[in-house]
Amino acid sequence: MDKVRLYHDIARVKKQMFAIVSLAGFLTVGAATVIGHGFNFVYLFRNSIIAIIAFGGLAYIWGVIYEKIVEAPLIDSYRAEAKQRIDELKNMGSQRMAMKVSASELTPNMKVIDPIYSKEGALLVRGGASLTERLIKILKDNNIQQVAVEAKRTIPSESD
C-alpha cells in the first residue's frame, strides 16, 4: 500500500463529501425557498447562505465519522503492514538458506540440507546432519562433487 496515495485518497474523499453535502443542502434549501417565497432574492440569498453553513457543519460531522470508521482503520492497517515488512527485514538477517558447496571446500559442522546418496542409491548422509571429518571423507570417496549446506544469511550493518 502506497502511503502517499492513501493520504491523497482520504483527503479527496473528505473534500468530495463536503462538496456533495454542501451542494445538496444549497440546492434543497434554494428549491424550498423558491417554492415558498418565489424568486425573492433576499430570502433566496439568506437561506442559501444559512444552508451552506448548516450543511457544511453537517459535512464536517460526516467527515469526522468517516475518519473514525474508515480512515483510522486504513491508516492502522497501513502501519501494521509497514511494521510487518520491517520485522521481516530484521528477521532476514538470521534466516538460513541453501548454498551449494564443492566437496573440496566442506568443513566440519556444516549442516547438510538434503540427504546425500551414492550412485548406487545408498544413503551417505541424512538431511539436516552436521558434517564431520569422517562424513566429508565418505563424500569424497564416493565422488560427490557438490553438497547443499545451510548458510546463514546476514544483512550488512551500517558500520560495514
MODELLER restraints for C-alpha pairs under 7 A, 6 or more apart:
rsr = mdl.restraints
at = mdl.atoms
rsr.add(forms.Gaussian(group=physical.xy_distance, feature=features.Distance(at['CA:1:A'], at['CA:78:A']), mean=6.76, stdev=0.5))
rsr.add(forms.Gaussian(group=physical.xy_distance, feature=features.Distance(at['CA:10:A'], at['CA:71:A']), mean=6.88, stdev=0.5))
rsr.add(forms.Gaussian(group=physical.xy_distance, feature=features.Distance(at['CA:14:A'], at['CA:63:A']), mean=5.99, stdev=0.5))
rsr.add(forms.Gaussian(group=physical.xy_distance, feature=features.Distance(at['CA:17:A'], at['CA:59:A']), mean=6.51, stdev=0.5))
rsr.add(forms.Gaussian(group=physical.xy_distance, feature=features.Distance(at['CA:18:A'], at['CA:56:A']), mean=6.51, stdev=0.5))
rsr.add(forms.Gaussian(group=physical.xy_distance, feature=features.Distance(at['CA:18:A'], at['CA:59:A']), mean=4.92, stdev=0.5))
rsr.add(forms.Gaussian(group=physical.xy_distance, feature=features.Distance(at['CA:18:A'], at['CA:60:A']), mean=6.82, stdev=0.5))
rsr.add(forms.Gaussian(group=physical.xy_distance, feature=features.Distance(at['CA:21:A'], at['CA:55:A']), mean=6.18, stdev=0.5))
rsr.add(forms.Gaussian(group=physical.xy_distance, feature=features.Distance(at['CA:21:A'], at['CA:59:A']), mean=5.74, stdev=0.5))
rsr.add(forms.Gaussian(group=physical.xy_distance, feature=features.Distance(at['CA:22:A'], at['CA:52:A']), mean=5.48, stdev=0.5))
rsr.add(forms.Gaussian(group=physical.xy_distance, feature=features.Distance(at['CA:22:A'], at['CA:55:A']), mean=5.12, stdev=0.5))
rsr.add(forms.Gaussian(group=physical.xy_distance, feature=features.Distance(at['CA:22:A'], at['CA:56:A']), mean=5.31, stdev=0.5))
rsr.add(forms.Gaussian(group=physical.xy_distance, feature=features.Distance(at['CA:22:A'], at['CA:59:A']), mean=6.99, stdev=0.5))
rsr.add(forms.Gaussian(group=physical.xy_distance, feature=features.Distance(at['CA:25:A'], at['CA:51:A']), mean=5.68, stdev=0.5))
rsr.add(forms.Gaussian(group=physical.xy_distance, feature=features.Distance(at['CA:25:A'], at['CA:52:A']), mean=6.51, stdev=0.5))
rsr.add(forms.Gaussian(group=physical.xy_distance, feature=features.Distance(at['CA:25:A'], at['CA:55:A']), mean=5.59, stdev=0.5))
rsr.add(forms.Gaussian(group=physical.xy_distance, feature=features.Distance(at['CA:26:A'], at['CA:48:A']), mean=5.55, stdev=0.5))
rsr.add(forms.Gaussian(group=physical.xy_distance, feature=features.Distance(at['CA:26:A'], at['CA:51:A']), mean=5.40, stdev=0.5))
rsr.add(forms.Gaussian(group=physical.xy_distance, feature=features.Distance(at['CA:26:A'], at['CA:52:A']), mean=5.69, stdev=0.5))
rsr.add(forms.Gaussian(group=physical.xy_distance, feature=features.Distance(at['CA:29:A'], at['CA:47:A']), mean=6.61, stdev=0.5))
rsr.add(forms.Gaussian(group=physical.xy_distance, feature=features.Distance(at['CA:29:A'], at['CA:48:A']), mean=6.34, stdev=0.5))
rsr.add(forms.Gaussian(group=physical.xy_distance, feature=features.Distance(at['CA:29:A'], at['CA:51:A']), mean=6.26, stdev=0.5))
rsr.add(forms.Gaussian(group=physical.xy_distance, feature=features.Distance(at['CA:30:A'], at['CA:44:A']), mean=6.19, stdev=0.5))
rsr.add(forms.Gaussian(group=physical.xy_distance, feature=features.Distance(at['CA:30:A'], at['CA:48:A']), mean=5.89, stdev=0.5))
rsr.add(forms.Gaussian(group=physical.xy_distance, feature=features.Distance(at['CA:33:A'], at['CA:43:A']), mean=6.94, stdev=0.5))
rsr.add(forms.Gaussian(group=physical.xy_distance, feature=features.Distance(at['CA:33:A'], at['CA:44:A']), mean=5.93, stdev=0.5))
rsr.add(forms.Gaussian(group=physical.xy_distance, feature=features.Distance(at['CA:34:A'], at['CA:44:A']), mean=6.98, stdev=0.5))
rsr.add(forms.Gaussian(group=physical.xy_distance, feature=features.Distance(at['CA:93:A'], at['CA:153:A']), mean=5.78, stdev=0.5))
rsr.add(forms.Gaussian(group=physical.xy_distance, feature=features.Distance(at['CA:93:A'], at['CA:154:A']), mean=4.43, stdev=0.5))
rsr.add(forms.Gaussian(group=physical.xy_distance, feature=features.Distance(at['CA:93:A'], at['CA:155:A']), mean=5.05, stdev=0.5))
rsr.add(forms.Gaussian(group=physical.xy_distance, feature=features.Distance(at['CA:94:A'], at['CA:152:A']), mean=6.53, stdev=0.5))
rsr.add(forms.Gaussian(group=physical.xy_distance, feature=features.Distance(at['CA:94:A'], at['CA:153:A']), mean=6.09, stdev=0.5))
rsr.add(forms.Gaussian(group=physical.xy_distance, feature=features.Distance(at['CA:94:A'], at['CA:154:A']), mean=6.28, stdev=0.5))
rsr.add(forms.Gaussian(group=physical.xy_distance, feature=features.Distance(at['CA:95:A'], at['CA:152:A']), mean=6.17, stdev=0.5))
rsr.add(forms.Gaussian(group=physical.xy_distance, feature=features.Distance(at['CA:95:A'], at['CA:153:A']), mean=5.60, stdev=0.5))
rsr.add(forms.Gaussian(group=physical.xy_distance, feature=features.Distance(at['CA:96:A'], at['CA:150:A']), mean=6.08, stdev=0.5))
rsr.add(forms.Gaussian(group=physical.xy_distance, feature=features.Distance(at['CA:96:A'], at['CA:151:A']), mean=5.56, stdev=0.5))
rsr.add(forms.Gaussian(group=physical.xy_distance, feature=features.Distance(at['CA:96:A'], at['CA:152:A']), mean=4.59, stdev=0.5))
rsr.add(forms.Gaussian(group=physical.xy_distance, feature=features.Distance(at['CA:96:A'], at['CA:153:A']), mean=5.68, stdev=0.5))
rsr.add(forms.Gaussian(group=physical.xy_distance, feature=features.Distance(at['CA:97:A'], at['CA:150:A']), mean=5.59, stdev=0.5))
rsr.add(forms.Gaussian(group=physical.xy_distance, feature=features.Distance(at['CA:97:A'], at['CA:151:A']), mean=5.33, stdev=0.5))
rsr.add(forms.Gaussian(group=physical.xy_distance, feature=features.Distance(at['CA:97:A'], at['CA:152:A']), mean=6.37, stdev=0.5))
rsr.add(forms.Gaussian(group=physical.xy_distance, feature=features.Distance(at['CA:97:A'], at['CA:153:A']), mean=6.61, stdev=0.5))
rsr.add(forms.Gaussian(group=physical.xy_distance, feature=features.Distance(at['CA:98:A'], at['CA:113:A']), mean=6.87, stdev=0.5))
rsr.add(forms.Gaussian(group=physical.xy_distance, feature=features.Distance(at['CA:98:A'], at['CA:148:A']), mean=5.96, stdev=0.5))
rsr.add(forms.Gaussian(group=physical.xy_distance, feature=features.Distance(at['CA:98:A'], at['CA:149:A']), mean=5.60, stdev=0.5))
rsr.add(forms.Gaussian(group=physical.xy_distance, feature=features.Distance(at['CA:98:A'], at['CA:150:A']), mean=4.88, stdev=0.5))
rsr.add(forms.Gaussian(group=physical.xy_distance, feature=features.Distance(at['CA:98:A'], at['CA:151:A']), mean=5.99, stdev=0.5))
rsr.add(forms.Gaussian(group=physical.xy_distance, feature=features.Distance(at['CA:99:A'], at['CA:148:A']), mean=5.35, stdev=0.5))
rsr.add(forms.Gaussian(group=physical.xy_distance, feature=features.Distance(at['CA:99:A'], at['CA:149:A']), mean=5.42, stdev=0.5))
rsr.add(forms.Gaussian(group=physical.xy_distance, feature=features.Distance(at['CA:99:A'], at['CA:150:A']), mean=6.19, stdev=0.5))
rsr.add(forms.Gaussian(group=physical.xy_distance, feature=features.Distance(at['CA:99:A'], at['CA:151:A']), mean=6.10, stdev=0.5))
rsr.add(forms.Gaussian(group=physical.xy_distance, feature=features.Distance(at['CA:100:A'], at['CA:146:A']), mean=6.12, stdev=0.5))
rsr.add(forms.Gaussian(group=physical.xy_distance, feature=features.Distance(at['CA:100:A'], at['CA:147:A']), mean=5.47, stdev=0.5))
rsr.add(forms.Gaussian(group=physical.xy_distance, feature=features.Distance(at['CA:100:A'], at['CA:148:A']), mean=4.39, stdev=0.5))
rsr.add(forms.Gaussian(group=physical.xy_distance, feature=features.Distance(at['CA:100:A'], at['CA:149:A']), mean=6.32, stdev=0.5))
rsr.add(forms.Gaussian(group=physical.xy_distance, feature=features.Distance(at['CA:101:A'], at['CA:146:A']), mean=5.40, stdev=0.5))
rsr.add(forms.Gaussian(group=physical.xy_distance, feature=features.Distance(at['CA:101:A'], at['CA:147:A']), mean=5.38, stdev=0.5))
rsr.add(forms.Gaussian(group=physical.xy_distance, feature=features.Distance(at['CA:101:A'], at['CA:148:A']), mean=6.29, stdev=0.5))
rsr.add(forms.Gaussian(group=physical.xy_distance, feature=features.Distance(at['CA:101:A'], at['CA:149:A']), mean=6.96, stdev=0.5))
rsr.add(forms.Gaussian(group=physical.xy_distance, feature=features.Distance(at['CA:102:A'], at['CA:145:A']), mean=5.89, stdev=0.5))
rsr.add(forms.Gaussian(group=physical.xy_distance, feature=features.Distance(at['CA:102:A'], at['CA:146:A']), mean=4.44, stdev=0.5))
rsr.add(forms.Gaussian(group=physical.xy_distance, feature=features.Distance(at['CA:102:A'], at['CA:147:A']), mean=6.47, stdev=0.5))
rsr.add(forms.Gaussian(group=physical.xy_distance, feature=features.Distance(at['CA:103:A'], at['CA:140:A']), mean=6.52, stdev=0.5))
rsr.add(forms.Gaussian(group=physical.xy_distance, feature=features.Distance(at['CA:103:A'], at['CA:144:A']), mean=6.60, stdev=0.5))
rsr.add(forms.Gaussian(group=physical.xy_distance, feature=features.Distance(at['CA:103:A'], at['CA:145:A']), mean=5.43, stdev=0.5))
rsr.add(forms.Gaussian(group=physical.xy_distance, feature=features.Distance(at['CA:103:A'], at['CA:146:A']), mean=5.29, stdev=0.5))
rsr.add(forms.Gaussian(group=physical.xy_distance, feature=features.Distance(at['CA:103:A'], at['CA:147:A']), mean=6.53, stdev=0.5))
rsr.add(forms.Gaussian(group=physical.xy_distance, feature=features.Distance(at['CA:106:A'], at['CA:136:A']), mean=6.86, stdev=0.5))
rsr.add(forms.Gaussian(group=physical.xy_distance, feature=features.Distance(at['CA:108:A'], at['CA:131:A']), mean=4.98, stdev=0.5))
rsr.add(forms.Gaussian(group=physical.xy_distance, feature=features.Distance(at['CA:108:A'], at['CA:132:A']), mean=4.62, stdev=0.5))
rsr.add(forms.Gaussian(group=physical.xy_distance, feature=features.Distance(at['CA:108:A'], at['CA:133:A']), mean=5.90, stdev=0.5))
rsr.add(forms.Gaussian(group=physical.xy_distance, feature=features.Distance(at['CA:109:A'], at['CA:130:A']), mean=5.01, stdev=0.5))
rsr.add(forms.Gaussian(group=physical.xy_distance, feature=features.Distance(at['CA:109:A'], at['CA:131:A']), mean=5.06, stdev=0.5))
rsr.add(forms.Gaussian(group=physical.xy_distance, feature=features.Distance(at['CA:109:A'], at['CA:132:A']), mean=6.32, stdev=0.5))
rsr.add(forms.Gaussian(group=physical.xy_distance, feature=features.Distance(at['CA:110:A'], at['CA:130:A']), mean=5.42, stdev=0.5))
rsr.add(forms.Gaussian(group=physical.xy_distance, feature=features.Distance(at['CA:110:A'], at['CA:131:A']), mean=5.38, stdev=0.5))
rsr.add(forms.Gaussian(group=physical.xy_distance, feature=features.Distance(at['CA:110:A'], at['CA:149:A']), mean=6.44, stdev=0.5))
rsr.add(forms.Gaussian(group=physical.xy_distance, feature=features.Distance(at['CA:111:A'], at['CA:128:A']), mean=5.90, stdev=0.5))
rsr.add(forms.Gaussian(group=physical.xy_distance, feature=features.Distance(at['CA:111:A'], at['CA:129:A']), mean=5.60, stdev=0.5))
rsr.add(forms.Gaussian(group=physical.xy_distance, feature=features.Distance(at['CA:111:A'], at['CA:130:A']), mean=4.27, stdev=0.5))
rsr.add(forms.Gaussian(group=physical.xy_distance, feature=features.Distance(at['CA:111:A'], at['CA:131:A']), mean=6.17, stdev=0.5))
rsr.add(forms.Gaussian(group=physical.xy_distance, feature=features.Distance(at['CA:111:A'], at['CA:149:A']), mean=5.38, stdev=0.5))
rsr.add(forms.Gaussian(group=physical.xy_distance, feature=features.Distance(at['CA:111:A'], at['CA:150:A']), mean=5.54, stdev=0.5))
rsr.add(forms.Gaussian(group=physical.xy_distance, feature=features.Distance(at['CA:112:A'], at['CA:127:A']), mean=5.68, stdev=0.5))
rsr.add(forms.Gaussian(group=physical.xy_distance, feature=features.Distance(at['CA:112:A'], at['CA:128:A']), mean=5.11, stdev=0.5))
rsr.add(forms.Gaussian(group=physical.xy_distance, feature=features.Distance(at['CA:112:A'], at['CA:129:A']), mean=5.51, stdev=0.5))
rsr.add(forms.Gaussian(group=physical.xy_distance, feature=features.Distance(at['CA:112:A'], at['CA:130:A']), mean=6.22, stdev=0.5))
rsr.add(forms.Gaussian(group=physical.xy_distance, feature=features.Distance(at['CA:112:A'], at['CA:148:A']), mean=6.02, stdev=0.5))
rsr.add(forms.Gaussian(group=physical.xy_distance, feature=features.Distance(at['CA:112:A'], at['CA:149:A']), mean=4.40, stdev=0.5))
rsr.add(forms.Gaussian(group=physical.xy_distance, feature=features.Distance(at['CA:112:A'], at['CA:150:A']), mean=6.38, stdev=0.5))
rsr.add(forms.Gaussian(group=physical.xy_distance, feature=features.Distance(at['CA:113:A'], at['CA:127:A']), mean=5.24, stdev=0.5))
rsr.add(forms.Gaussian(group=physical.xy_distance, feature=features.Distance(at['CA:113:A'], at['CA:128:A']), mean=5.30, stdev=0.5))
rsr.add(forms.Gaussian(group=physical.xy_distance, feature=features.Distance(at['CA:113:A'], at['CA:148:A']), mean=5.63, stdev=0.5))
rsr.add(forms.Gaussian(group=physical.xy_distance, feature=features.Distance(at['CA:113:A'], at['CA:149:A']), mean=5.17, stdev=0.5))
rsr.add(forms.Gaussian(group=physical.xy_distance, feature=features.Distance(at['CA:113:A'], at['CA:150:A']), mean=6.11, stdev=0.5))
rsr.add(forms.Gaussian(group=physical.xy_distance, feature=features.Distance(at['CA:114:A'], at['CA:127:A']), mean=4.25, stdev=0.5))
rsr.add(forms.Gaussian(group=physical.xy_distance, feature=features.Distance(at['CA:114:A'], at['CA:128:A']), mean=6.82, stdev=0.5))
rsr.add(forms.Gaussian(group=physical.xy_distance, feature=features.Distance(at['CA:114:A'], at['CA:148:A']), mean=6.74, stdev=0.5))
rsr.add(forms.Gaussian(group=physical.xy_distance, feature=features.Distance(at['CA:115:A'], at['CA:125:A']), mean=5.64, stdev=0.5))
rsr.add(forms.Gaussian(group=physical.xy_distance, feature=features.Distance(at['CA:115:A'], at['CA:126:A']), mean=4.35, stdev=0.5))
rsr.add(forms.Gaussian(group=physical.xy_distance, feature=features.Distance(at['CA:115:A'], at['CA:127:A']), mean=4.02, stdev=0.5))
rsr.add(forms.Gaussian(group=physical.xy_distance, feature=features.Distance(at['CA:116:A'], at['CA:123:A']), mean=6.11, stdev=0.5))
rsr.add(forms.Gaussian(group=physical.xy_distance, feature=features.Distance(at['CA:116:A'], at['CA:124:A']), mean=5.53, stdev=0.5))
rsr.add(forms.Gaussian(group=physical.xy_distance, feature=features.Distance(at['CA:116:A'], at['CA:125:A']), mean=5.15, stdev=0.5))
rsr.add(forms.Gaussian(group=physical.xy_distance, feature=features.Distance(at['CA:116:A'], at['CA:126:A']), mean=6.42, stdev=0.5))
rsr.add(forms.Gaussian(group=physical.xy_distance, feature=features.Distance(at['CA:117:A'], at['CA:123:A']), mean=4.47, stdev=0.5))
rsr.add(forms.Gaussian(group=physical.xy_distance, feature=features.Distance(at['CA:117:A'], at['CA:124:A']), mean=5.25, stdev=0.5))
rsr.add(forms.Gaussian(group=physical.xy_distance, feature=features.Distance(at['CA:118:A'], at['CA:124:A']), mean=6.36, stdev=0.5))
rsr.add(forms.Gaussian(group=physical.xy_distance, feature=features.Distance(at['CA:118:A'], at['CA:142:A']), mean=6.40, stdev=0.5))
